[in-house]
Amino acid sequence: MKIKPLADRVLVKPVKAESKTASGIIIPEAAQEKTQTATVEAVGPGTEKDPVTVKKGETIMYDKYAGTQIKMDGEEYLIVKQSDIIAVIEK
């Protein structure tokens, strides 16, 4: 299945939270905080008023409670509006 976002929406795949601290302590999944970083999987065409500025493959940060969660082919994704993206992470 393939999803193509509409308007100024972006399909992202959240990055998994670290399960171990730097000192080697294992963090149970229930205690892990939800990450707010994701990889862009697909972008919509944008609107005349609000063109999409992120590209497929970029790593982004988004608002904590943003987007709609979906599950496709056993993977979890999030569809967010471009206005909910707060930063692009450069490597």
PyMOL Python script that loads the backbone (N, CA, C, O; Angstrom):
from pymol import cmd

cmd.read_pdbstr("""\
ATOM      1  N   MET A   1       0.849  -1.168   0.000  1.00  0.00           N
ATOM      2  CA  MET A   1       0.000   0.000   0.000  1.00  0.00           C
ATOM      3  C   MET A   1       0.901   1.240   0.000  1.00  0.00           C
ATOM      4  O   MET A   1       1.976   1.236   0.600  1.00  0.00           O
ATOM      5  N   LYS A   2       0.457   2.281  -0.668  1.00  0.00           N
ATOM      6  CA  LYS A   2       1.218   3.518  -0.745  1.00  0.00           C
ATOM      7  C   LYS A   2       0.305   4.680  -0.379  1.00  0.00           C
ATOM      8  O   LYS A   2      -0.844   4.736  -0.818  1.00  0.00           O
ATOM      9  N   ILE A   3       0.814   5.604   0.422  1.00  0.00           N
ATOM     10  CA  ILE A   3       0.028   6.758   0.847  1.00  0.00           C
ATOM     11  C   ILE A   3       0.678   8.021   0.289  1.00  0.00           C
ATOM     12  O   ILE A   3       1.883   8.225   0.437  1.00  0.00           O
ATOM     13  N   LYS A   4      -0.125   8.861  -0.350  1.00  0.00           N
ATOM     14  CA  LYS A   4       0.349  10.146  -0.860  1.00  0.00           C
ATOM     15  C   LYS A   4      -0.410  11.242  -0.117  1.00  0.00           C
ATOM     16  O   LYS A   4      -1.622  11.373  -0.286  1.00  0.00           O
ATOM     17  N   PRO A   5       0.286  12.030   0.703  1.00  0.00           N
ATOM     18  CA  PRO A   5      -0.376  13.103   1.441  1.00  0.00           C
ATOM     19  C   PRO A   5      -0.938  14.169   0.501  1.00  0.00           C
ATOM     20  O   PRO A   5      -0.426  14.370  -0.601  1.00  0.00           O
ATOM     21  N   LEU A   6      -1.983  14.840   0.942  1.00  0.00           N
ATOM     22  CA  LEU A   6      -2.609  15.910   0.178  1.00  0.00           C
ATOM     23  C   LEU A   6      -2.229  17.267   0.774  1.00  0.00           C
ATOM     24  O   LEU A   6      -1.837  17.363   1.937  1.00  0.00           O
ATOM     25  N   ALA A   7      -2.352  18.294  -0.033  1.00  0.00           N
ATOM     26  CA  ALA A   7      -2.119  19.695   0.360  1.00  0.00           C
ATOM     27  C   ALA A   7      -0.775  19.863   1.061  1.00  0.00           C
ATOM     28  O   ALA A   7       0.254  19.456   0.520  1.00  0.00           O
ATOM     29  N   ASP A   8      -0.765  20.458   2.261  1.00  0.00           N
ATOM     30  CA  ASP A   8       0.484  20.745   2.959  1.00  0.00           C
ATOM     31  C   ASP A   8       0.812  19.697   4.029  1.00  0.00           C
ATOM     32  O   ASP A   8       1.469  20.002   5.025  1.00  0.00           O
ATOM     33  N   ARG A   9       0.357  18.481   3.816  1.00  0.00           N
ATOM     34  CA  ARG A   9       0.606  17.419   4.789  1.00  0.00           C
ATOM     35  C   ARG A   9       1.843  16.604   4.415  1.00  0.00           C
ATOM     36  O   ARG A   9       2.226  16.521   3.248  1.00  0.00           O
ATOM     37  N   VAL A  10       2.460  16.002   5.443  1.00  0.00           N
ATOM     38  CA  VAL A  10       3.702  15.252   5.268  1.00  0.00           C
ATOM     39  C   VAL A  10       3.566  13.912   5.988  1.00  0.00           C
ATOM     40  O   VAL A  10       3.128  13.864   7.137  1.00  0.00           O
ATOM     41  N   LEU A  11       3.943  12.822   5.310  1.00  0.00           N
ATOM     42  CA  LEU A  11       3.948  11.494   5.916  1.00  0.00           C
ATOM     43  C   LEU A  11       5.331  11.255   6.494  1.00  0.00           C
ATOM     44  O   LEU A  11       6.328  11.330   5.775  1.00  0.00           O
ATOM     45  N   VAL A  12       5.400  10.965   7.803  1.00  0.00           N
ATOM     46  CA  VAL A  12       6.684  10.750   8.463  1.00  0.00           C
ATOM     47  C   VAL A  12       6.681   9.432   9.227  1.00  0.00           C
ATOM     48  O   VAL A  12       5.633   8.933   9.636  1.00  0.00           O
ATOM     49  N   LYS A  13       7.872   8.883   9.410  1.00  0.00           N
ATOM     50  CA  LYS A  13       8.044   7.665  10.199  1.00  0.00           C
ATOM     51  C   LYS A  13       8.825   8.046  11.450  1.00  0.00           C
ATOM     52  O   LYS A  13      10.001   8.398  11.357  1.00  0.00           O
ATOM     53  N   PRO A  14       8.182   7.980  12.636  1.00  0.00           N
ATOM     54  CA  PRO A  14       8.865   8.361  13.870  1.00  0.00           C
ATOM     55  C   PRO A  14      10.118   7.504  14.115  1.00  0.00           C
ATOM     56  O   PRO A  14      10.141   6.306  13.832  1.00  0.00           O
ATOM     57  N   VAL A  15      11.151   8.158  14.648  1.00  0.00           N
ATOM     58  CA  VAL A  15      12.396   7.477  15.003  1.00  0.00           C
ATOM     59  C   VAL A  15      12.168   6.767  16.334  1.00  0.00           C
ATOM     60  O   VAL A  15      11.570   7.332  17.249  1.00  0.00           O
ATOM     61  N   LYS A  16      12.639   5.544  16.438  1.00  0.00           N
ATOM     62  CA  LYS A  16      12.473   4.769  17.677  1.00  0.00           C
ATOM     63  C   LYS A  16      13.245   5.415  18.820  1.00  0.00           C
ATOM     64  O   LYS A  16      14.350   5.920  18.624  1.00  0.00           O
ATOM     65  N   ALA A  17      12.661   5.397  20.011  1.00  0.00           N
ATOM     66  CA  ALA A  17      13.310   5.933  21.203  1.00  0.00           C
ATOM     67  C   ALA A  17      14.438   4.998  21.637  1.00  0.00           C
ATOM     68  O   ALA A  17      14.380   3.786  21.431  1.00  0.00           O
ATOM     69  N   GLU A  18      15.456   5.590  22.237  1.00  0.00           N
ATOM     70  CA  GLU A  18      16.575   4.790  22.744  1.00  0.00           C
ATOM     71  C   GLU A  18      16.083   3.911  23.885  1.00  0.00           C
ATOM     72  O   GLU A  18      15.343   4.368  24.756  1.00  0.00           O
ATOM     73  N   SER A  19      16.498   2.645  23.877  1.00  0.00           N
ATOM     74  CA  SER A  19      16.074   1.721  24.930  1.00  0.00           C
ATOM     75  C   SER A  19      17.157   1.535  25.982  1.00  0.00           C
ATOM     76  O   SER A  19      16.976   0.779  26.937  1.00  0.00           O
ATOM     77  N   LYS A  20      18.289   2.224  25.811  1.00  0.00           N
ATOM     78  CA  LYS A  20      19.392   2.101  26.752  1.00  0.00           C
ATOM     79  C   LYS A  20      20.027   3.479  26.930  1.00  0.00           C
ATOM     80  O   LYS A  20      20.211   4.213  25.959  1.00  0.00           O
ATOM     81  N   THR A  21      20.361   3.825  28.174  1.00  0.00           N
ATOM     82  CA  THR A  21      21.007   5.100  28.443  1.00  0.00           C
ATOM     83  C   THR A  21      22.488   5.014  28.083  1.00  0.00           C
ATOM     84  O   THR A  21      23.000   3.933  27.790  1.00  0.00           O
ATOM     85  N   ALA A  22      23.169   6.149  28.106  1.00  0.00           N
ATOM     86  CA  ALA A  22      24.598   6.193  27.791  1.00  0.00           C
ATOM     87  C   ALA A  22      25.413   5.356  28.775  1.00  0.00           C
ATOM     88  O   ALA A  22      26.470   4.836  28.418  1.00  0.00           O
ATOM     89  N   SER A  23      24.931   5.226  30.001  1.00  0.00           N
ATOM     90  CA  SER A  23      25.656   4.440  30.999  1.00  0.00           C
ATOM     91  C   SER A  23      25.273   2.963  30.978  1.00  0.00           C
ATOM     92  O   SER A  23      25.787   2.186  31.782  1.00  0.00           O
ATOM     93  N   GLY A  24      24.373   2.557  30.066  1.00  0.00           N
ATOM     94  CA  GLY A  24      24.040   1.147  29.898  1.00  0.00           C
ATOM     95  C   GLY A  24      22.779   0.682  30.598  1.00  0.00           C
ATOM     96  O   GLY A  24      22.469  -0.509  30.570  1.00  0.00           O
ATOM     97  N   ILE A  25      22.045   1.582  31.221  1.00  0.00           N
ATOM     98  CA  ILE A  25      20.805   1.204  31.902  1.00  0.00           C
ATOM     99  C   ILE A  25      19.714   1.003  30.860  1.00  0.00           C
ATOM    100  O   ILE A  25      19.503   1.866  30.008  1.00  0.00           O
ATOM    101  N   ILE A  26      19.020  -0.131  30.923  1.00  0.00           N
ATOM    102  CA  ILE A  26      17.947  -0.430  29.969  1.00  0.00           C
ATOM    103  C   ILE A  26      16.652   0.208  30.461  1.00  0.00           C
ATOM    104  O   ILE A  26      16.252   0.029  31.611  1.00  0.00           O
ATOM    105  N   ILE A  27      16.007   0.953  29.569  1.00  0.00           N
ATOM    106  CA  ILE A  27      14.757   1.643  29.896  1.00  0.00           C
ATOM    107  C   ILE A  27      13.585   0.813  29.377  1.00  0.00           C
ATOM    108  O   ILE A  27      13.527   0.522  28.182  1.00  0.00           O
ATOM    109  N   PRO A  28      12.644   0.424  30.253  1.00  0.00           N
ATOM    110  CA  PRO A  28      11.480  -0.335  29.771  1.00  0.00           C
ATOM    111  C   PRO A  28      10.649   0.501  28.802  1.00  0.00           C
ATOM    112  O   PRO A  28      10.607   1.726  28.916  1.00  0.00           O
ATOM    113  N   GLU A  29       9.994  -0.150  27.856  1.00  0.00           N
ATOM    114  CA  GLU A  29       9.229   0.558  26.827  1.00  0.00           C
ATOM    115  C   GLU A  29       8.149   1.449  27.429  1.00  0.00           C
ATOM    116  O   GLU A  29       7.873   2.525  26.899  1.00  0.00           O
ATOM    117  N   ALA A  30       7.537   1.020  28.523  1.00  0.00           N
ATOM    118  CA  ALA A  30       6.471   1.801  29.149  1.00  0.00           C
ATOM    119  C   ALA A  30       6.994   3.114  29.724  1.00  0.00           C
ATOM    120  O   ALA A  30       6.234   4.074  29.851  1.00  0.00           O
ATOM    121  N   ALA A  31       8.281   3.173  30.072  1.00  0.00           N
ATOM    122  CA  ALA A  31       8.849   4.377  30.673  1.00  0.00           C
ATOM    123  C   ALA A  31       9.514   5.288  29.649  1.00  0.00           C
ATOM    124  O   ALA A  31       9.930   6.395  29.991  1.00  0.00           O
ATOM    125  N   GLN A  32       9.621   4.847  28.405  1.00  0.00           N
ATOM    126  CA  GLN A  32      10.271   5.657  27.380  1.00  0.00           C
ATOM    127  C   GLN A  32       9.374   6.808  26.963  1.00  0.00           C
ATOM    128  O   GLN A  32       8.168   6.648  26.773  1.00  0.00           O
ATOM    129  N   GLU A  33       9.988   7.966  26.826  1.00  0.00           N
ATOM    130  CA  GLU A  33       9.222   9.128  26.363  1.00  0.00           C
ATOM    131  C   GLU A  33       9.089   9.076  24.849  1.00  0.00           C
ATOM    132  O   GLU A  33      10.023   8.689  24.147  1.00  0.00           O
ATOM    133  N   LYS A  34       7.933   9.465  24.357  1.00  0.00           N
ATOM    134  CA  LYS A  34       7.668   9.474  22.923  1.00  0.00           C
ATOM    135  C   LYS A  34       8.625  10.446  22.231  1.00  0.00           C
ATOM    136  O   LYS A  34       8.766  11.594  22.652  1.00  0.00           O
ATOM    137  N   THR A  35       9.276   9.979  21.171  1.00  0.00           N
ATOM    138  CA  THR A  35      10.197  10.860  20.455  1.00  0.00           C
ATOM    139  C   THR A  35       9.415  11.861  19.621  1.00  0.00           C
ATOM    140  O   THR A  35       8.252  11.637  19.284  1.00  0.00           O
ATOM    141  N   GLN A  36      10.057  12.943  19.302  1.00  0.00           N
ATOM    142  CA  GLN A  36       9.435  13.964  18.469  1.00  0.00           C
ATOM    143  C   GLN A  36      10.262  14.183  17.212  1.00  0.00           C
ATOM    144  O   GLN A  36      10.205  15.247  16.596  1.00  0.00           O
ATOM    145  N   THR A  37      11.036  13.163  16.837  1.00  0.00           N
ATOM    146  CA  THR A  37      11.806  13.232  15.601  1.00  0.00           C
ATOM    147  C   THR A  37      11.309  12.141  14.665  1.00  0.00           C
ATOM    148  O   THR A  37      10.847  11.087  15.101  1.00  0.00           O
ATOM    149  N   ALA A  38      11.414  12.415  13.373  1.00  0.00           N
ATOM    150  CA  ALA A  38      10.913  11.470  12.384  1.00  0.00           C
ATOM    151  C   ALA A  38      11.640  11.683  11.067  1.00  0.00           C
ATOM    152  O   ALA A  38      12.277  12.711  10.841  1.00  0.00           O
ATOM    153  N   THR A  39      11.523  10.671  10.198  1.00  0.00           N
ATOM    154  CA  THR A  39      12.071  10.752   8.855  1.00  0.00           C
ATOM    155  C   THR A  39      10.921  10.980   7.887  1.00  0.00           C
ATOM    156  O   THR A  39       9.892  10.308   7.969  1.00  0.00           O
ATOM    157  N   VAL A  40      11.093  11.929   6.968  1.00  0.00           N
ATOM    158  CA  VAL A  40      10.055  12.245   5.985  1.00  0.00           C
ATOM    159  C   VAL A  40       9.997  11.121   4.953  1.00  0.00           C
ATOM    160  O   VAL A  40      11.009  10.794   4.332  1.00  0.00           O
ATOM    161  N   GLU A  41       8.817  10.530   4.769  1.00  0.00           N
ATOM    162  CA  GLU A  41       8.614   9.441   3.815  1.00  0.00           C
ATOM    163  C   GLU A  41       7.956   9.927   2.521  1.00  0.00           C
ATOM    164  O   GLU A  41       8.270   9.428   1.440  1.00  0.00           O
ATOM    165  N   ALA A  42       7.041  10.904   2.628  1.00  0.00           N
ATOM    166  CA  ALA A  42       6.349  11.447   1.452  1.00  0.00           C
ATOM    167  C   ALA A  42       5.816  12.830   1.799  1.00  0.00           C
ATOM    168  O   ALA A  42       5.508  13.115   2.956  1.00  0.00           O
ATOM    169  N   VAL A  43       5.709  13.687   0.787  1.00  0.00           N
ATOM    170  CA  VAL A  43       5.185  15.036   1.001  1.00  0.00           C
ATOM    171  C   VAL A  43       4.055  15.322   0.025  1.00  0.00           C
ATOM    172  O   VAL A  43       4.039  14.815  -1.097  1.00  0.00           O
ATOM    173  N   GLY A  44       3.117  16.139   0.470  1.00  0.00           N
ATOM    174  CA  GLY A  44       2.035  16.564  -0.404  1.00  0.00           C
ATOM    175  C   GLY A  44       2.520  17.658  -1.340  1.00  0.00           C
ATOM    176  O   GLY A  44       3.639  18.149  -1.196  1.00  0.00           O
ATOM    177  N   PRO A  45       1.680  18.044  -2.306  1.00  0.00           N
ATOM    178  CA  PRO A  45       2.080  19.059  -3.283  1.00  0.00           C
ATOM    179  C   PRO A  45       2.108  20.479  -2.736  1.00  0.00           C
ATOM    180  O   PRO A  45       2.611  21.387  -3.397  1.00  0.00           O
ATOM    181  N   GLY A  46       1.572  20.681  -1.532  1.00  0.00           N
ATOM    182  CA  GLY A  46       1.507  22.016  -0.960  1.00  0.00           C
ATOM    183  C   GLY A  46       0.302  22.770  -1.493  1.00  0.00           C
ATOM    184  O   GLY A  46      -0.476  22.245  -2.290  1.00  0.00           O
ATOM    185  N   THR A  47       0.161  23.994  -1.046  1.00  0.00           N
ATOM    186  CA  THR A  47      -0.910  24.854  -1.526  1.00  0.00           C
ATOM    187  C   THR A  47      -0.279  26.118  -2.097  1.00  0.00           C
ATOM    188  O   THR A  47       0.906  26.379  -1.889  1.00  0.00           O
ATOM    189  N   GLU A  48      -1.063  26.885  -2.805  1.00  0.00           N
ATOM    190  CA  GLU A  48      -0.550  28.125  -3.382  1.00  0.00           C
ATOM    191  C   GLU A  48      -0.066  29.063  -2.285  1.00  0.00           C
ATOM    192  O   GLU A  48       0.930  29.768  -2.449  1.00  0.00           O
ATOM    193  N   LYS A  49      -0.778  29.063  -1.174  1.00  0.00           N
ATOM    194  CA  LYS A  49      -0.447  29.930  -0.045  1.00  0.00           C
ATOM    195  C   LYS A  49       0.675  29.363   0.818  1.00  0.00           C
ATOM    196  O   LYS A  49       1.430  30.122   1.426  1.00  0.00           O
ATOM    197  N   ASP A  50       0.793  28.038   0.878  1.00  0.00           N
ATOM    198  CA  ASP A  50       1.757  27.393   1.776  1.00  0.00           C
ATOM    199  C   ASP A  50       2.477  26.245   1.065  1.00  0.00           C
ATOM    200  O   ASP A  50       2.068  25.093   1.205  1.00  0.00           O
ATOM    201  N   PRO A  51       3.545  26.532   0.302  1.00  0.00           N
ATOM    202  CA  PRO A  51       4.271  25.457  -0.381  1.00  0.00           C
ATOM    203  C   PRO A  51       5.043  24.585   0.624  1.00  0.00           C
ATOM    204  O   PRO A  51       5.485  25.081   1.661  1.00  0.00           O
ATOM    205  N   VAL A  52       5.202  23.305   0.322  1.00  0.00           N
ATOM    206  CA  VAL A  52       5.919  22.384   1.202  1.00  0.00           C
ATOM    207  C   VAL A  52       7.419  22.584   1.007  1.00  0.00           C
ATOM    208  O   VAL A  52       7.910  22.606  -0.122  1.00  0.00           O
ATOM    209  N   THR A  53       8.145  22.732   2.124  1.00  0.00           N
ATOM    210  CA  THR A  53       9.576  23.013   2.042  1.00  0.00           C
ATOM    211  C   THR A  53      10.451  21.843   2.480  1.00  0.00           C
ATOM    212  O   THR A  53      11.665  21.888   2.282  1.00  0.00           O
ATOM    213  N   VAL A  54       9.872  20.800   3.068  1.00  0.00           N
ATOM    214  CA  VAL A  54      10.678  19.634   3.455  1.00  0.00           C
ATOM    215  C   VAL A  54      10.705  18.633   2.302  1.00  0.00           C
ATOM    216  O   VAL A  54       9.832  18.630   1.435  1.00  0.00           O
ATOM    217  N   LYS A  55      11.743  17.778   2.321  1.00  0.00           N
ATOM    218  CA  LYS A  55      11.906  16.802   1.251  1.00  0.00           C
ATOM    219  C   LYS A  55      11.966  15.388   1.819  1.00  0.00           C
ATOM    220  O   LYS A  55      12.284  15.195   2.992  1.00  0.00           O
ATOM    221  N   LYS A  56      11.662  14.417   0.990  1.00  0.00           N
ATOM    222  CA  LYS A  56      11.721  13.012   1.379  1.00  0.00           C
ATOM    223  C   LYS A  56      13.146  12.684   1.828  1.00  0.00           C
ATOM    224  O   LYS A  56      14.120  13.073   1.184  1.00  0.00           O
ATOM    225  N   GLY A  57      13.247  11.958   2.952  1.00  0.00           N
ATOM    226  CA  GLY A  57      14.547  11.546   3.471  1.00  0.00           C
ATOM    227  C   GLY A  57      15.100  12.445   4.566  1.00  0.00           C
ATOM    228  O   GLY A  57      16.020  12.041   5.278  1.00  0.00           O
ATOM    229  N   GLU A  58      14.562  13.660   4.723  1.00  0.00           N
ATOM    230  CA  GLU A  58      15.045  14.561   5.764  1.00  0.00           C
ATOM    231  C   GLU A  58      14.552  14.106   7.130  1.00  0.00           C
ATOM    232  O   GLU A  58      13.499  13.479   7.246  1.00  0.00           O
ATOM    233  N   THR A  59      15.326  14.428   8.165  1.00  0.00           N
ATOM    234  CA  THR A  59      14.926  14.150   9.539  1.00  0.00           C
ATOM    235  C   THR A  59      14.378  15.448  10.116  1.00  0.00           C
ATOM    236  O   THR A  59      15.003  16.504  10.012  1.00  0.00           O
ATOM    237  N   ILE A  60      13.205  15.353  10.724  1.00  0.00           N
ATOM    238  CA  ILE A  60      12.528  16.544  11.234  1.00  0.00           C
ATOM    239  C   ILE A  60      12.143  16.383  12.699  1.00  0.00           C
ATOM    240  O   ILE A  60      12.129  15.274  13.233  1.00  0.00           O
ATOM    241  N   MET A  61      11.829  17.507  13.341  1.00  0.00           N
ATOM    242  CA  MET A  61      11.232  17.518  14.682  1.00  0.00           C
ATOM    243  C   MET A  61       9.836  18.094  14.521  1.00  0.00           C
ATOM    244  O   MET A  61       9.625  19.021  13.740  1.00  0.00           O
ATOM    245  N   TYR A  62       8.878  17.537  15.268  1.00  0.00           N
ATOM    246  CA  TYR A  62       7.495  18.002  15.167  1.00  0.00           C
ATOM    247  C   TYR A  62       6.914  18.236  16.547  1.00  0.00           C
ATOM    248  O   TYR A  62       7.445  17.754  17.547  1.00  0.00           O
ATOM    249  N   ASP A  63       5.805  18.991  16.594  1.00  0.00           N
ATOM    250  CA  ASP A  63       5.125  19.269  17.861  1.00  0.00           C
ATOM    251  C   ASP A  63       4.721  17.966  18.544  1.00  0.00           C
ATOM    252  O   ASP A  63       4.407  16.980  17.877  1.00  0.00           O
ATOM    253  N   LYS A  64       4.731  17.967  19.859  1.00  0.00           N
ATOM    254  CA  LYS A  64       4.489  16.753  20.648  1.00  0.00           C
ATOM    255  C   LYS A  64       3.150  16.073  20.353  1.00  0.00           C
ATOM    256  O   LYS A  64       3.101  14.847  20.256  1.00  0.00           O
ATOM    257  N   TYR A  65       2.079  16.828  20.210  1.00  0.00           N
ATOM    258  CA  TYR A  65       0.758  16.234  20.027  1.00  0.00           C
ATOM    259  C   TYR A  65       0.237  16.409  18.606  1.00  0.00           C
ATOM    260  O   TYR A  65      -0.974  16.414  18.385  1.00  0.00           O
ATOM    261  N   ALA A  66       1.130  16.552  17.655  1.00  0.00           N
ATOM    262  CA  ALA A  66       0.744  16.817  16.269  1.00  0.00           C
ATOM    263  C   ALA A  66       0.431  15.535  15.507  1.00  0.00           C
ATOM    264  O   ALA A  66       0.919  14.456  15.842  1.00  0.00           O
ATOM    265  N   GLY A  67      -0.384  15.679  14.488  1.00  0.00           N
ATOM    266  CA  GLY A  67      -0.569  14.626  13.502  1.00  0.00           C
ATOM    267  C   GLY A  67      -1.586  13.555  13.821  1.00  0.00           C
ATOM    268  O   GLY A  67      -2.187  13.510  14.894  1.00  0.00           O
ATOM    269  N   THR A  68      -1.746  12.694  12.828  1.00  0.00           N
ATOM    270  CA  THR A  68      -2.645  11.554  12.904  1.00  0.00           C
ATOM    271  C   THR A  68      -1.825  10.282  12.739  1.00  0.00           C
ATOM    272  O   THR A  68      -1.121  10.115  11.743  1.00  0.00           O
ATOM    273  N   GLN A  69      -1.916   9.386  13.717  1.00  0.00           N
ATOM    274  CA  GLN A  69      -1.156   8.137  13.641  1.00  0.00           C
ATOM    275  C   GLN A  69      -1.874   7.152  12.739  1.00  0.00           C
ATOM    276  O   GLN A  69      -3.095   7.008  12.799  1.00  0.00           O
ATOM    277  N   ILE A  70      -1.090   6.468  11.892  1.00  0.00           N
ATOM    278  CA  ILE A  70      -1.635   5.411  11.052  1.00  0.00           C
ATOM    279  C   ILE A  70      -0.681   4.224  11.090  1.00  0.00           C
ATOM    280  O   ILE A  70       0.506   4.371  11.379  1.00  0.00           O
ATOM    281  N   LYS A  71      -1.220   3.051  10.793  1.00  0.00           N
ATOM    282  CA  LYS A  71      -0.414   1.845  10.729  1.00  0.00           C
ATOM    283  C   LYS A  71      -0.579   1.266   9.336  1.00  0.00           C
ATOM    284  O   LYS A  71      -1.701   1.056   8.875  1.00  0.00           O
ATOM    285  N   MET A  72       0.545   1.004   8.658  1.00  0.00           N
ATOM    286  CA  MET A  72       0.511   0.498   7.298  1.00  0.00           C
ATOM    287  C   MET A  72       1.607  -0.563   7.157  1.00  0.00           C
ATOM    288  O   MET A  72       2.771  -0.305   7.461  1.00  0.00           O
ATOM    289  N   ASP A  73       1.227  -1.745   6.699  1.00  0.00           N
ATOM    290  CA  ASP A  73       2.164  -2.859   6.514  1.00  0.00           C
ATOM    291  C   ASP A  73       2.964  -3.151   7.779  1.00  0.00           C
ATOM    292  O   ASP A  73       4.149  -3.477   7.699  1.00  0.00           O
ATOM    293  N   GLY A  74       2.335  -3.040   8.937  1.00  0.00           N
ATOM    294  CA  GLY A  74       2.984  -3.346  10.202  1.00  0.00           C
ATOM    295  C   GLY A  74       3.882  -2.241  10.736  1.00  0.00           C
ATOM    296  O   GLY A  74       4.468  -2.399  11.807  1.00  0.00           O
ATOM    297  N   GLU A  75       4.005  -1.143  10.032  1.00  0.00           N
ATOM    298  CA  GLU A  75       4.835  -0.006  10.452  1.00  0.00           C
ATOM    299  C   GLU A  75       3.938   1.142  10.897  1.00  0.00           C
ATOM    300  O   GLU A  75       2.844   1.329  10.364  1.00  0.00           O
ATOM    301  N   GLU A  76       4.411   1.914  11.881  1.00  0.00           N
ATOM    302  CA  GLU A  76       3.650   3.066  12.353  1.00  0.00           C
ATOM    303  C   GLU A  76       4.162   4.333  11.690  1.00  0.00           C
ATOM    304  O   GLU A  76       5.369   4.563  11.606  1.00  0.00           O
ATOM    305  N   TYR A  77       3.226   5.155  11.220  1.00  0.00           N
ATOM    306  CA  TYR A  77       3.538   6.413  10.560  1.00  0.00           C
ATOM    307  C   TYR A  77       2.695   7.513  11.180  1.00  0.00           C
ATOM    308  O   TYR A  77       1.782   7.254  11.964  1.00  0.00           O
ATOM    309  N   LEU A  78       3.019   8.732  10.817  1.00  0.00           N
ATOM    310  CA  LEU A  78       2.304   9.897  11.305  1.00  0.00           C
ATOM    311  C   LEU A  78       2.108  10.850  10.131  1.00  0.00           C
ATOM    312  O   LEU A  78       3.042  11.096   9.368  1.00  0.00           O
ATOM    313  N   ILE A  79       0.900  11.385   9.982  1.00  0.00           N
ATOM    314  CA  ILE A  79       0.654  12.404   8.967  1.00  0.00           C
ATOM    315  C   ILE A  79       0.506  13.729   9.703  1.00  0.00           C
ATOM    316  O   ILE A  79      -0.395  13.899  10.524  1.00  0.00           O
ATOM    317  N   VAL A  80       1.408  14.674   9.397  1.00  0.00           N
ATOM    318  CA  VAL A  80       1.406  15.969  10.066  1.00  0.00           C
ATOM    319  C   VAL A  80       1.268  17.089   9.043  1.00  0.00           C
ATOM    320  O   VAL A  80       1.637  16.929   7.879  1.00  0.00           O
ATOM    321  N   LYS A  81       0.742  18.208   9.480  1.00  0.00           N
ATOM    322  CA  LYS A  81       0.713  19.406   8.638  1.00  0.00           C
ATOM    323  C   LYS A  81       2.108  20.014   8.672  1.00  0.00           C
ATOM    324  O   LYS A  81       2.831  19.884   9.660  1.00  0.00           O
ATOM    325  N   GLN A  82       2.470  20.670   7.598  1.00  0.00           N
ATOM    326  CA  GLN A  82       3.798  21.283   7.565  1.00  0.00           C
ATOM    327  C   GLN A  82       3.968  22.284   8.703  1.00  0.00           C
ATOM    328  O   GLN A  82       5.075  22.440   9.219  1.00  0.00           O
ATOM    329  N   SER A  83       2.907  22.959   9.099  1.00  0.00           N
ATOM    330  CA  SER A  83       3.001  23.947  10.183  1.00  0.00           C
ATOM    331  C   SER A  83       3.321  23.303  11.531  1.00  0.00           C
ATOM    332  O   SER A  83       3.749  24.000  12.451  1.00  0.00           O
ATOM    333  N   ASP A  84       3.122  21.974  11.671  1.00  0.00           N
ATOM    334  CA  ASP A  84       3.458  21.262  12.904  1.00  0.00           C
ATOM    335  C   ASP A  84       4.927  20.837  12.944  1.00  0.00           C
ATOM    336  O   ASP A  84       5.410  20.380  13.981  1.00  0.00           O
ATOM    337  N   ILE A  85       5.638  20.982  11.828  1.00  0.00           N
ATOM    338  CA  ILE A  85       7.063  20.667  11.789  1.00  0.00           C
ATOM    339  C   ILE A  85       7.814  21.882  12.302  1.00  0.00           C
ATOM    340  O   ILE A  85       7.662  22.985  11.778  1.00  0.00           O
ATOM    341  N   ILE A  86       8.638  21.672  13.347  1.00  0.00           N
ATOM    342  CA  ILE A  86       9.296  22.811  13.970  1.00  0.00           C
ATOM    343  C   ILE A  86      10.760  22.952  13.584  1.00  0.00           C
ATOM    344  O   ILE A  86      11.341  24.019  13.783  1.00  0.00           O
ATOM    345  N   ALA A  87      11.383  21.892  13.030  1.00  0.00           N
ATOM    346  CA  ALA A  87      12.788  21.990  12.637  1.00  0.00           C
ATOM    347  C   ALA A  87      13.174  20.856  11.716  1.00  0.00           C
ATOM    348  O   ALA A  87      12.571  19.783  11.733  1.00  0.00           O
ATOM    349  N   VAL A  88      14.204  21.115  10.901  1.00  0.00           N
ATOM    350  CA  VAL A  88      14.835  20.075  10.082  1.00  0.00           C
ATOM    351  C   VAL A  88      16.187  19.821  10.736  1.00  0.00           C
ATOM    352  O   VAL A  88      16.937  20.761  10.999  1.00  0.00           O
ATOM    353  N   ILE A  89      16.501  18.560  10.998  1.00  0.00           N
ATOM    354  CA  ILE A  89      17.753  18.205  11.654  1.00  0.00           C
ATOM    355  C   ILE A  89      18.786  17.902  10.578  1.00  0.00           C
ATOM    356  O   ILE A  89      18.601  16.997   9.763  1.00  0.00           O
ATOM    357  N   GLU A  90      19.860  18.654  10.582  1.00  0.00           N
ATOM    358  CA  GLU A  90      20.940  18.443   9.616  1.00  0.00           C
ATOM    359  C   GLU A  90      22.007  17.570  10.249  1.00  0.00           C
ATOM    360  O   GLU A  90      22.334  17.718  11.426  1.00  0.00           O
ATOM    361  N   LYS A  91      22.542  16.662   9.454  1.00  0.00           N
ATOM    362  CA  LYS A  91      23.568  15.741   9.981  1.00  0.00           C
ATOM    363  C   LYS A  91      24.941  16.200   9.628  1.00  0.00           C
ATOM    364  O   LYS A  91      25.922  15.549   9.989  1.00  0.00           O
TER     365      LYS A  91
END
""", "prot")
cmd.dss("prot")
cmd.show_as("cartoon", "prot")
cmd.util.cbc("prot")
cmd.orient("prot")
